[in-house]
Amino acid sequence: MKRIIAIAFLATLLFGLSGVALAQEPTKSNDGYEPVNGDMLQPGESIPASRLVAGAYGFICAAMIVYVASVARRARRLEDEVDALKKKIQARG
């Protein structure tokens, strides 16, 4: 149970830090990169970056939750098997 709590805490910490990365302001540099503004797009053209980024983070979050649940279930099953083996060994001994 302690492992599950530790894994959940670590996942929460990692997802919390991702917000810090999103809050950073872009900086100007001299490498030729120029951010796209509304004047550069043709009429009717748009880039829904916020939706795409939100979808990507949502997918990663869901995948992480499924992975953690899978690992927790397998760890619980392994602990049950070890307990059963200990009981068998004690019964024979």
Beta strands, then each sheet from edge to edge (+ up, - down):
end
